[in-house]
Amino acid sequence: MEAVLLDKLPTPESFSGLKFVGVSLRDRANFIWKIAGPRRSILPMFKLLFVMLAVVATAYSADLPSKKYINLAAIKTMVAAAEAEAKKRNVEVTICIVDESGNLLFLQKADAASVNTIVWAQKKARHAALYRSPSKDAADNVKKGNVEALAFPDYFPNQGGLPIQVDGQTIGAIAASGAKSEIDEAVAQAAIDALFKK
């Protein structure tokens, strides 16, 4: 039997020297189709490869970490609790909520709260978010004589700001200003407790 080199699609004439002993014409046509088939199957192979790569990419994207954040429902829950605590203690305060970067999400001044509490509440909340600790820690630090800490950006040594933490991650902060510092912190704590239903 002679070997035939194929550098183009086979034709019936290219098999003229081959002997198909006991092979019908139909089987000969199938043989020619099977030789030409791999050239026609490249496109389906690329489609299959694309689908497989898409599945792998989807699997890897599913492993991306998810990030918790303070949404509007959480803000409303905290504000309602903070307002209730302030009313219970008979104080008028400004309430401020920021995200983990200290960006303002919510700010509300009570009617009788002084205007300067708007700035103070924001500073307390920013400190708690950026330093991931209560603003009281800053006040205690300065009382110990560490006044150089006052040069730190957004460092504010006044009690009343608390970080909002979920699974060890700070997702924001809340602060109150307008009453005694310990009452400001109690108002902020009531808001956080309501959020986590303590």
Short mmCIF file of the C-alpha atoms (twelve columns), coordinates in Angstrom:
data_MODEL
# 
_entry.id   MODEL 
# 
loop_
_atom_site.group_PDB 
_atom_site.id 
_atom_site.type_symbol 
_atom_site.label_atom_id 
_atom_site.label_alt_id 
_atom_site.label_comp_id 
_atom_site.label_asym_id 
_atom_site.label_seq_id 
_atom_site.Cartn_x 
_atom_site.Cartn_y 
_atom_site.Cartn_z 
_atom_site.pdbx_PDB_model_num 
ATOM 1   C CA . MET A 1   0.000   0.000  0.000  1 
ATOM 2   C CA . GLU A 2   1.377   3.444  -0.898 1 
ATOM 3   C CA . ALA A 3   1.489   6.371  1.549  1 
ATOM 4   C CA . VAL A 4   -0.129  9.596  0.380  1 
ATOM 5   C CA . LEU A 5   1.112   12.975 1.731  1 
ATOM 6   C CA . LEU A 6   -1.714  15.423 2.198  1 
ATOM 7   C CA . ASP A 7   -0.871  19.094 1.767  1 
ATOM 8   C CA . LYS A 8   -4.382  19.959 0.631  1 
ATOM 9   C CA . LEU A 9   -7.802  18.457 1.129  1 
ATOM 10  C CA . PRO A 10  -7.989  14.977 -0.362 1 
ATOM 11  C CA . THR A 11  -9.973  14.309 -3.461 1 
ATOM 12  C CA . PRO A 12  -11.167 10.960 -4.734 1 
ATOM 13  C CA . GLU A 13  -8.367  11.093 -7.365 1 
ATOM 14  C CA . SER A 14  -5.699  11.321 -4.638 1 
ATOM 15  C CA . PHE A 15  -6.715  7.876  -3.473 1 
ATOM 16  C CA . SER A 16  -6.549  6.281  -6.892 1 
ATOM 17  C CA . GLY A 17  -3.378  4.355  -6.012 1 
ATOM 18  C CA . LEU A 18  -4.799  3.039  -2.732 1 
ATOM 19  C CA . LYS A 19  -6.597  -0.207 -2.645 1 
ATOM 20  C CA . PHE A 20  -9.810  -0.355 -0.679 1 
ATOM 21  C CA . VAL A 21  -10.306 -4.076 -0.549 1 
ATOM 22  C CA . GLY A 22  -13.851 -4.969 0.421  1 
ATOM 23  C CA . VAL A 23  -14.736 -1.309 1.155  1 
ATOM 24  C CA . SER A 24  -17.907 0.166  -0.240 1 
ATOM 25  C CA . LEU A 25  -18.164 3.589  -1.893 1 
ATOM 26  C CA . ARG A 26  -19.986 4.887  1.144  1 
ATOM 27  C CA . ASP A 27  -17.125 3.836  3.447  1 
ATOM 28  C CA . ARG A 28  -14.630 5.453  1.058  1 
ATOM 29  C CA . ALA A 29  -16.586 8.751  1.271  1 
ATOM 30  C CA . ASN A 30  -16.617 8.510  5.085  1 
ATOM 31  C CA . PHE A 31  -12.850 7.970  5.056  1 
ATOM 32  C CA . ILE A 32  -12.339 11.145 3.037  1 
ATOM 33  C CA . TRP A 33  -14.688 13.046 5.357  1 
ATOM 34  C CA . LYS A 34  -12.778 11.845 8.447  1 
ATOM 35  C CA . ILE A 35  -9.483  13.102 6.989  1 
ATOM 36  C CA . ALA A 36  -10.933 16.517 6.163  1 
ATOM 37  C CA . GLY A 37  -12.805 16.691 9.512  1 
ATOM 38  C CA . PRO A 38  -9.935  17.843 11.767 1 
ATOM 39  C CA . ARG A 39  -9.426  20.942 9.648  1 
ATOM 40  C CA . ARG A 40  -13.072 21.847 10.061 1 
ATOM 41  C CA . SER A 41  -13.045 21.200 13.828 1 
ATOM 42  C CA . ILE A 42  -10.618 24.028 14.739 1 
ATOM 43  C CA . LEU A 43  -13.406 26.576 15.236 1 
ATOM 44  C CA . PRO A 44  -15.384 24.355 17.646 1 
ATOM 45  C CA . MET A 45  -12.136 23.686 19.550 1 
ATOM 46  C CA . PHE A 46  -11.556 27.444 19.968 1 
ATOM 47  C CA . LYS A 47  -15.145 27.834 21.161 1 
ATOM 48  C CA . LEU A 48  -14.606 25.091 23.728 1 
ATOM 49  C CA . LEU A 49  -11.342 26.690 24.857 1 
ATOM 50  C CA . PHE A 50  -13.080 30.064 25.272 1 
ATOM 51  C CA . VAL A 51  -15.854 28.489 27.353 1 
ATOM 52  C CA . MET A 52  -13.323 26.693 29.553 1 
ATOM 53  C CA . LEU A 53  -11.342 29.912 30.114 1 
ATOM 54  C CA . ALA A 54  -14.551 31.756 30.984 1 
ATOM 55  C CA . VAL A 55  -15.419 29.096 33.580 1 
ATOM 56  C CA . VAL A 56  -11.932 29.321 35.120 1 
ATOM 57  C CA . ALA A 57  -12.073 33.130 35.200 1 
ATOM 58  C CA . THR A 58  -15.479 32.983 36.900 1 
ATOM 59  C CA . ALA A 59  -14.135 30.575 39.508 1 
ATOM 60  C CA . TYR A 60  -11.229 32.902 40.294 1 
ATOM 61  C CA . SER A 61  -13.450 35.995 40.461 1 
ATOM 62  C CA . ALA A 62  -15.696 34.188 42.946 1 
ATOM 63  C CA . ASP A 63  -12.726 34.060 45.340 1 
ATOM 64  C CA . LEU A 64  -12.480 37.857 45.572 1 
ATOM 65  C CA . PRO A 65  -13.012 39.114 49.095 1 
ATOM 66  C CA . SER A 66  -16.294 40.722 49.909 1 
ATOM 67  C CA . LYS A 67  -16.362 44.006 51.769 1 
ATOM 68  C CA . LYS A 68  -18.929 45.029 54.336 1 
ATOM 69  C CA . TYR A 69  -20.013 48.642 54.368 1 
ATOM 70  C CA . ILE A 70  -22.494 50.949 56.050 1 
ATOM 71  C CA . ASN A 71  -25.648 51.152 53.952 1 
ATOM 72  C CA . LEU A 72  -28.645 53.451 54.296 1 
ATOM 73  C CA . ALA A 73  -30.623 50.950 56.370 1 
ATOM 74  C CA . ALA A 74  -27.747 50.693 58.858 1 
ATOM 75  C CA . ILE A 75  -27.501 54.491 59.046 1 
ATOM 76  C CA . LYS A 76  -31.236 54.810 59.741 1 
ATOM 77  C CA . THR A 77  -31.059 52.146 62.468 1 
ATOM 78  C CA . MET A 78  -28.128 53.833 64.195 1 
ATOM 79  C CA . VAL A 79  -29.600 57.336 63.954 1 
ATOM 80  C CA . ALA A 80  -32.948 56.225 65.408 1 
ATOM 81  C CA . ALA A 81  -31.166 54.577 68.354 1 
ATOM 82  C CA . ALA A 82  -28.878 57.571 68.903 1 
ATOM 83  C CA . GLU A 83  -31.834 59.974 68.862 1 
ATOM 84  C CA . ALA A 84  -33.723 57.763 71.334 1 
ATOM 85  C CA . GLU A 85  -30.722 57.621 73.679 1 
ATOM 86  C CA . ALA A 86  -30.237 61.399 73.490 1 
ATOM 87  C CA . LYS A 87  -33.932 61.940 74.242 1 
ATOM 88  C CA . LYS A 88  -33.767 59.482 77.134 1 
ATOM 89  C CA . ARG A 89  -30.817 61.427 78.594 1 
ATOM 90  C CA . ASN A 90  -32.502 64.741 77.792 1 
ATOM 91  C CA . VAL A 91  -29.597 66.101 75.692 1 
ATOM 92  C CA . GLU A 92  -29.404 67.796 72.291 1 
ATOM 93  C CA . VAL A 93  -26.515 66.492 70.181 1 
ATOM 94  C CA . THR A 94  -25.126 66.475 66.691 1 
ATOM 95  C CA . ILE A 95  -24.793 62.941 65.251 1 
ATOM 96  C CA . CYS A 96  -22.184 62.121 62.631 1 
ATOM 97  C CA . ILE A 97  -21.538 58.855 60.753 1 
ATOM 98  C CA . VAL A 98  -18.531 58.329 58.456 1 
ATOM 99  C CA . ASP A 99  -17.202 55.430 56.377 1 
ATOM 100 C CA . GLU A 100 -13.894 53.637 57.049 1 
ATOM 101 C CA . SER A 101 -11.957 56.412 55.277 1 
ATOM 102 C CA . GLY A 102 -13.618 59.160 57.301 1 
ATOM 103 C CA . ASN A 103 -15.905 60.315 54.489 1 
ATOM 104 C CA . LEU A 104 -19.156 61.826 55.702 1 
ATOM 105 C CA . LEU A 105 -22.220 59.596 55.337 1 
ATOM 106 C CA . PHE A 106 -24.628 61.289 57.734 1 
ATOM 107 C CA . LEU A 107 -24.702 64.501 59.784 1 
ATOM 108 C CA . GLN A 108 -27.609 65.818 61.853 1 
ATOM 109 C CA . LYS A 109 -27.639 68.672 64.351 1 
ATOM 110 C CA . ALA A 110 -30.392 68.787 66.939 1 
ATOM 111 C CA . ASP A 111 -32.259 72.091 67.142 1 
ATOM 112 C CA . ALA A 112 -30.749 73.166 70.463 1 
ATOM 113 C CA . ALA A 113 -27.222 71.834 69.808 1 
ATOM 114 C CA . SER A 114 -24.623 74.541 69.338 1 
ATOM 115 C CA . VAL A 115 -23.178 75.158 65.881 1 
ATOM 116 C CA . ASN A 116 -19.636 74.159 66.877 1 
ATOM 117 C CA . THR A 117 -20.861 70.585 67.529 1 
ATOM 118 C CA . ILE A 118 -21.132 70.107 63.750 1 
ATOM 119 C CA . VAL A 119 -17.341 70.272 63.415 1 
ATOM 120 C CA . TRP A 120 -16.624 68.450 66.673 1 
ATOM 121 C CA . ALA A 121 -18.853 65.481 65.817 1 
ATOM 122 C CA . GLN A 122 -17.160 65.121 62.430 1 
ATOM 123 C CA . LYS A 123 -13.682 65.272 63.994 1 
ATOM 124 C CA . LYS A 124 -14.565 62.649 66.608 1 
ATOM 125 C CA . ALA A 125 -16.005 60.321 63.972 1 
ATOM 126 C CA . ARG A 126 -13.056 60.778 61.596 1 
ATOM 127 C CA . HIS A 127 -10.604 60.021 64.396 1 
ATOM 128 C CA . ALA A 128 -12.490 56.850 65.377 1 
ATOM 129 C CA . ALA A 129 -12.611 55.640 61.755 1 
ATOM 130 C CA . LEU A 130 -9.050  56.460 60.742 1 
ATOM 131 C CA . TYR A 131 -7.354  55.332 63.967 1 
ATOM 132 C CA . ARG A 132 -9.788  52.430 64.460 1 
ATOM 133 C CA . SER A 133 -10.217 53.294 68.110 1 
ATOM 134 C CA . PRO A 134 -12.522 55.408 70.260 1 
ATOM 135 C CA . SER A 135 -11.680 59.097 70.296 1 
ATOM 136 C CA . LYS A 136 -11.446 58.741 74.103 1 
ATOM 137 C CA . ASP A 137 -8.179  56.827 73.549 1 
ATOM 138 C CA . ALA A 138 -6.735  59.979 71.986 1 
ATOM 139 C CA . ALA A 139 -7.897  62.064 74.940 1 
ATOM 140 C CA . ASP A 140 -6.303  59.602 77.373 1 
ATOM 141 C CA . ASN A 141 -3.101  59.608 75.317 1 
ATOM 142 C CA . VAL A 142 -2.811  63.399 75.467 1 
ATOM 143 C CA . LYS A 143 -3.622  63.409 79.213 1 
ATOM 144 C CA . LYS A 144 -0.621  61.098 79.697 1 
ATOM 145 C CA . GLY A 145 1.576   63.809 78.198 1 
ATOM 146 C CA . ASN A 146 1.879   62.523 74.616 1 
ATOM 147 C CA . VAL A 147 1.132   65.927 73.120 1 
ATOM 148 C CA . GLU A 148 3.142   65.169 69.976 1 
ATOM 149 C CA . ALA A 149 0.192   63.001 68.909 1 
ATOM 150 C CA . LEU A 150 -1.763  66.212 68.316 1 
ATOM 151 C CA . ALA A 151 0.325   66.680 65.159 1 
ATOM 152 C CA . PHE A 152 -1.072  63.448 63.660 1 
ATOM 153 C CA . PRO A 153 -3.586  63.964 60.828 1 
ATOM 154 C CA . ASP A 154 -7.227  63.881 61.994 1 
ATOM 155 C CA . TYR A 155 -6.166  63.101 65.556 1 
ATOM 156 C CA . PHE A 156 -8.866  64.474 67.858 1 
ATOM 157 C CA . PRO A 157 -8.582  63.964 71.632 1 
ATOM 158 C CA . ASN A 158 -12.191 64.261 72.742 1 
ATOM 159 C CA . GLN A 159 -14.485 61.454 73.908 1 
ATOM 160 C CA . GLY A 160 -17.611 60.704 71.887 1 
ATOM 161 C CA . GLY A 161 -16.474 58.962 68.679 1 
ATOM 162 C CA . LEU A 162 -16.569 55.171 68.287 1 
ATOM 163 C CA . PRO A 163 -15.444 52.890 65.436 1 
ATOM 164 C CA . ILE A 164 -18.010 50.563 63.870 1 
ATOM 165 C CA . GLN A 165 -16.344 47.166 63.551 1 
ATOM 166 C CA . VAL A 166 -17.496 43.947 61.898 1 
ATOM 167 C CA . ASP A 167 -15.396 40.759 62.081 1 
ATOM 168 C CA . GLY A 168 -12.423 42.779 63.308 1 
ATOM 169 C CA . GLN A 169 -12.627 45.238 60.396 1 
ATOM 170 C CA . THR A 170 -13.518 48.897 60.853 1 
ATOM 171 C CA . ILE A 171 -16.270 49.797 58.393 1 
ATOM 172 C CA . GLY A 172 -16.894 53.307 59.692 1 
ATOM 173 C CA . ALA A 173 -17.488 55.344 62.829 1 
ATOM 174 C CA . ILE A 174 -20.187 57.266 64.659 1 
ATOM 175 C CA . ALA A 175 -19.878 60.237 66.972 1 
ATOM 176 C CA . ALA A 176 -22.075 62.524 68.982 1 
ATOM 177 C CA . SER A 177 -21.280 66.000 70.234 1 
ATOM 178 C CA . GLY A 178 -23.190 68.512 72.331 1 
ATOM 179 C CA . ALA A 179 -23.413 66.949 75.792 1 
ATOM 180 C CA . LYS A 180 -20.769 65.885 78.312 1 
ATOM 181 C CA . SER A 181 -18.171 63.695 76.611 1 
ATOM 182 C CA . GLU A 182 -19.206 60.494 78.403 1 
ATOM 183 C CA . ILE A 183 -22.839 61.096 77.397 1 
ATOM 184 C CA . ASP A 184 -21.778 61.745 73.793 1 
ATOM 185 C CA . GLU A 185 -20.049 58.363 73.807 1 
ATOM 186 C CA . ALA A 186 -23.075 56.661 75.395 1 
ATOM 187 C CA . VAL A 187 -25.276 58.035 72.597 1 
ATOM 188 C CA . ALA A 188 -22.845 56.693 69.978 1 
ATOM 189 C CA . GLN A 189 -22.629 53.336 71.781 1 
ATOM 190 C CA . ALA A 190 -26.431 53.012 71.816 1 
ATOM 191 C CA . ALA A 191 -26.401 53.457 68.036 1 
ATOM 192 C CA . ILE A 192 -23.790 50.728 67.548 1 
ATOM 193 C CA . ASP A 193 -25.633 48.389 69.936 1 
ATOM 194 C CA . ALA A 194 -28.838 48.891 67.935 1 
ATOM 195 C CA . LEU A 195 -27.014 48.081 64.718 1 
ATOM 196 C CA . PHE A 196 -25.730 44.792 66.123 1 
ATOM 197 C CA . LYS A 197 -28.884 44.282 68.272 1 
ATOM 198 C CA . LYS A 198 -27.064 43.940 71.588 1 
# 
